[in-house]
Amino acid sequence: MNAVDNAAEYRADVSRYRRDFRRYLQELSWADQWRAVSFTSAEDELAFGSKVLAELYAQGWNRLGWPVEVGGLGGDEIHRAVYYEEIGAAMLPIPAQHWTLETLGPALIHFAPDLASQYLSGYLDGSEWWGQSFSEPESGSDLASLRTRASVDGDELVINGQKIWTSQGPTARRVVALVRTGTPESRHRGLTMVLVDTDTPGVTVRPIALASGRRELAEIFFDDVHVPRERVIGEIDGGWAVTMYLMQYERGMYGYAVLNKAMTELGRLREYMVTAGSTADRARFGEIYIQVVCAQARTAETVRRLARGEIVGPESSVDKLLFGTAEKAVNDLVLDVRRDQMVGGRPDVDAAELDSLRAEWWYTRAGTVMGGSAEVQRGIIADHLLRLPKEKR
């Protein structure tokens, strides 16, 4: 049974896709290995995820919801949501490549279909993944203040500057970089989005070791980096429109996938609490479960809107605020329930499992900061949705 042979039926009937994908995961001979896998480095996690994606791609299961032109099998965002739901329901970890794919892929398809048809199939089959290279030193949530410069030189862009906190940057084959092509005064009107290969001369990638010790992010330097003009996503000086389009997926599809991951983490924690006879945190577990379900309901509506082709504006900040705080709450609960193991370790518990739990907790410390801090999201909600009076500064 594979999705390639039944793609037409799955496009027309998402419930059949769900049923058959669920059966595929139940019958998968290496599902237990996938379910139990733990890592001590981000590089190993991505390498394993690459193998998972290669298998799912060959069978067609992760290609529903992506256009045929980019290696997909058609369908829409609902198919991708079901894909994450069923992986989570099977208690399987979602391959980490999906986090950036869900953010960058739709924008490439919309604004640069030729680039998407050329490169996205390699993303779907796990042979490559990309980094999101937006933030800079002194320019985090305020993307309009970016200073990395791209000068137009005939058929090329020449990029100079520095990026930081690039997601999956240490092992990324390419990065989607937001650069300034206008004057500093042009703010968001002078930005351009461009796809840059990390092996291009002049690109230097320096991995950043997080508090967990894992190198999940990178600092990237551009020194006279020449990029063909056809690598521009959208238009020169039109990068802000690409960014705003991208953000609705970062807060919608990405958020929905993250919340399915959070549900899996809660499911594993529940099993541990039952086995260990833990009763002290049951009420808190229930409260956090409800918090995750509510965030899921919100992001599910955003996914439905995206599937209908609607543009999701500032209201996506509500999604970002809800799923960021819910993800953090889940991992705080995991730490509190398993604190003796996570802090001191135990000889009877797999060291890689504990390392993964610690790394996840550390990473979620940034969950309400990266992609626009919680305070910025509250400000957007106050200004654009609730129309509250402007804050006095």
N, C-alpha and C positions, 0 to 999 in steps of 0.2 A: 504494500500500500504506500503510495506517495502522492504528494500534492500536485506534481507536474501533470500527471495523467488526468486529474480531476479538477484542474484549475477553473474551467468554465462553470462547473457545478458549484464550486466554492465561492466564486465571485457572486453568483446569483443567490446562494443560500449560506449565509455566514454561520448558521447553526450547524449545518452539516460539516463545515470546516472545523468548527469547535469540537464536534463529536469525534471526527476522525483524527484530529490532531491529538486529542486526549487519549484515544486508543493507541496511537503511535507511541506516545510517551510511556504509557502503561506497559507496552510490549517491548520497549527499547532494551536491548540486551545489556547495554552499559549505563543504564539510568542510575543504578546504585552508585557506580563510580562517580558520575556527574553530581549526584546528590550529596555525596559525602566529601567531595574534594575541598581541600583547604590549601592556602598558599602562604608563603612567607615573603613574597615579593610581588609587586605590581607586574613585573615582566612575566613571571610565571603564570599569573592569573590571565593576562592577555593572551599568552601562548596557548593556554588550555581553551580559552574562549574562541580562539581562532579555529581550533580543531572542531569544536562544537558547531560553529557557524558553517564550516565547510561541509559537515555531514547534513545539517539542516537544509543548506542551500542545495546540495545534490538531490535531496528528497523533495525540495520545493517548499517546505513548511514555513520558512522565514521569508519567503518571497511574496506571499500574499500581502496585499496592502501597498505594494510598490509597483510603479508603472512597468510595463513590459520593456519599454525603451531603455530602462536602466538595469535590466536583469531580473526584474520582478515578474509576477504572474498576474498583475492587475488587482483590482479591489481598492479599498480605501482605508482610512485610519481605523475604522471599526475592526477590520481584519487584524491590524497590528495590535489593537487593544486586546482582542481575544487571544492572540499569540502570547502576550505577556501574562494574561490571566491564567492560561492553562499551564504555562511554565511554573508560575507561582503556586498554582493549586497542586502541582505535582511535587512541590517542595524542592524544585531545582533552581540553582542560582542563574540569574539572567546574565549572559555574557556581557562583560563590561564594555565591549565595543558599541553596544546599543545606546549607551548614554550620549555619546557624541553623534552617532548616526542619526538619532531622532532629532537632534538639534540642527545639524548642518545639512542633512540630506534633503529635506523638503525645500529649503531655501535655494539649494543648487538646482533642483528640478524646476522650480518656478522661475528663477532669474537667469539660469545658465544651462538650458536643456542640453546643449551640445557637450558641455563639460560633464553633466550628469550621465549622459549616455556613454561617455568615454571611460568614466572612472568609478561610478557608484557600484557597479556589479562586483568589483574587487572588494568593496566595503561589505557588501552583503555576503560574499562567500568567505569572509574572514582573512583574505590574503593581505589586506592592508586596513589601516584605520588612521583617522586624522585627528588633529588637535584644534581646539577653538582658541585662537590667538587674538584676544581682544584687549585684556587688561594690560596696563603699563605701570611702572613705578609712578606714584602720585596721580594715577588715573585709573580708578577702580570702577565704581558705579557710575561715575561721570564720564561716559565714553566720549562726549562731545569735546573733552579736553585732551584727546589723544595727540601725541607728538611724533610718533613714528611716521616718517615722511616718504612719500612715493612721488617721484618726478616722472612726468610723461616724456619719454625720449623716443619719438617716432613710433615704432611698433612695439615698444617695450615700456615697462615701468621699472624704475630704479629705486629700490627701497633701502632706507637707512633708518635705524632706530632699534628700540629694545622692547620686548614684550615679556610679561611675567605671568605666572599662574596658568600657563598653557596646559589645558587638560590633555592627559595621555601624551604629552609632548615628548617625553624621553624616547618613546618607541614609535611615534607617529610617522607615517610615510609622507604625509602632507599636512599643512596647516591652512586653515581659513583665517586670514589676517585682515583686520580692519585698520586701514592706514589713512593718513591725511594727504590728500591731493590738492586741497585748497589752502587758503591762508589760515593762520591760527584763529583769526577773528571770525572765520566762516563757521566755526563750531561744527554742529552736526551736518551742515549743508556742504561741507568740504571733505567728506569721508568717502572712501572707496573700499569695497570688499574684494579680496583677491585670493586665489588658490595658489599656494607656494609649496613646491616640493622641498622637503627638508635636506635633500642632498644637493641642492642648488649651491654653486660656489658663493661664498659670502654668508651663508646661513650657519650659525653656531648654536647648537642646542646644549644647554647646561641643565641636567636634571636637578630638581629640588627635592631634597630629603625632608619629608614631613616629620612631625613629632613621632609618628609611628615607625619611622625609619624607611618607609616605602617611598619610592620615587615615582609618584603618580603625576606630578606636575613638572613643568620645566620653564626655565628662562630662555628666551630665544633672542639672539642678536642678528640684525640684518646690516651687513656692511657692503654697500654697493651691489645689492642683489638684483640681477636682471631677470625680469619675469615677462614672458610674452603678453602682449595686451589682451590676447584672447583668453587669458586666465582671469580676467576681471569678471566678477559675479555681478550682473546687472550693468550699471553704467558708471563711468567715471564721475565722481562726486555724488553718486547715488547710493552710497553704502548705507546711509541711515535707513532708507526704505527697506533694504535687505535685512538690516539688523532688527527692525520692528517686525518684519514678517517672521524672522527666525525666532524671536522671543516668544511668540504665541505657541510655537512648538516646544520650546525649552520649558515653558510653564504648563503646557497641555499634555502632549504626548510623553515627553520626558517625565513630567510629574506623575502621570498615570503609571508609567513603568516603575518608577521609584516606589510608589505606594504599593504596587504588587510585590516588590522586593521586601518592603516593610512588613507586609502580611506574612510572607514566608518566614521572616525573622521572628514574628510573633508566634507563628505555628511551631517553630523549633523551640522557642522559649517555653511555650505551653507544655510541650513534651518533656522538657527538662524539669519544669516545676512539678509536674505530676510524678515523674520518676523520683525526684529528690524529696518529694513530700513538702514542698514549699507552699506555705499558706499566707505568709505575711503580706505579699504583694498582689493578692488576687484582685482586690478592689481596684487598685491602681492599674493592673493589667486590663480590667474591663473598661476603665475610663480611657486608656490609651487606645484600646481596640476601637472604641466608638470614635475617637479623634481621627484615626486612620480611615475608618469607613466614611465619615463625613467628608474628609478631604478627597477620598476616592469619588464620592458622589459629585462633588464639585468639578473635579478634573474630568470625570466621565462626560459631563455635559459639555465641557470645552472640546473634548474629543469628538462628540457628536456634531458640534458646530463646525469643526475643522473638516469633518467628513462631508458636510453639506456645502463646503466651499466658502463658508463665512469667514470674514476677517475678525479676529478676536483682539480687541483693543486693550485699553488700560485695565479692564476687568480681569485680565489674566494675572494681574498682581495679586488678586485674592487667591488664585490657585497657588502661586509661588509661596505666599505667606503660609498657607495651610499645609502644603506638603513638606515645606522646609521644617516647620516646627513639629509636625507629626513624626518625621523621620528622626529628628533629634530626640524626641520623647521616647521612641521605641528603643533607641540605643542607650539612652540613660537608664531605662528599665533593665535592659540586658546587663548593663554594668552593675546595677544595684543588686540584682538577683544572683549574679555569678561573681560578685566582687572578690571573694576569697581566691577564686581560680584566676581571674583576669589580672589581679594585682600580684599575687604570689606564685601562681602556677601550681600545678599538681601533677605528680608523676603518673597518675592513672588517667589523665586527660591529654588528648593529642595536642602537642605543642603547636602545631600548625593551625589547628582549630582555634586555640586561644589567641594566637598571633593575629588571625583573621578578625576575631571579635574585637580585639584591641584596635586594630587598624580601622575597622569600620566605625568604632566609637570616635576615634580621633578625627576621622574625615568628616563626620557629621557635626563636629564643632564648627565647621565652616558652612554648614548647610543653610544657615540663615544669613550668610554674608555673600557667598559667591553667587554670581548671576544677578546681582542687585540685592543689597542688604535688606533685612526685614524693615529697617527704619525707612529706607527709600520706598519700599512697597507700601508701607503705611502712608507715606506722604502722597504717593500717586493715588491711592484709594481716597484719601481725604480731599485731595485737590480735584480729581477728575470724576470720581464716582459720587462722593457725598457732597461735593461742592462746599466744603467747610471754609470758613475764613482763612486767609493765608496766615501762616505762622509768622510772628514778629521775630526778627533776628537782631 
